[in-house]
Amino acid sequence: MKINNRLKKIGDLVEANSFCLDVGCDHAFLDIYLVQRKKNIKTIASDVKEGPLNHARENIKKYHLEDEIECRLGDGLDTYSDDIDTIIISGMGGRSMIGIFKAHMEVLKKVNTIILSPNNYQIDVKKFLCKNEFYLANEELVKEGKFIYQILIFKKGKRKYSRKEYFFGPVLLEKKGKLFHEYYKRELVSRKILIKVLPKNYRFKKFLVKREIKMLKEEVDRK
């Protein structure tokens, strides 16, 4: 089964013997990939809309995986149950992800692994989960067409990070590489544009953006 680069990378990062809740499963492509490629994996494909969930059921049936993948209709973590140890959310805004966790804070005390690929507000997501006793065990960048996405893997535990580590990602700072530099060069360009269009009375916002521009310049110019 063929899936896009982003979902494939997420699937490759899931540990064997996991029981996953895929929130916002869409057509269950990730869930099917997981149970076909990983050892002893169970998943729950969850979505808030009946339409996508019906497509998920059809795909699961097509690959004869009804025993390994369960479909649940519900909003966010309403579909969580205590046997789940890994939560996966991809392809939505970072603040929406935070809202999902805030609605079920008790789940954060139960799960061991959270794998997220937010479309934006990645720093907010990192700070929220690290404040709630998770740390960044791994980070990856993946390119899909013209877009580059972050994938964040959180594990239970406490670690402190600097402003720079939250901004770039502590693991990505160690790995770096070609995609890292391409991604953050783009971030530098976007902030240079932003600083030009911000109204004069947005003084604090301008201060924050200028500080980010300085960090970005120092990092992307480093050989």
Order of alpha helices (4+ residues) and beta strands (2+ residues): alpha-beta-alpha-beta-alpha-beta-beta-alpha-beta-alpha-beta-beta-alpha-alpha-alpha-alpha
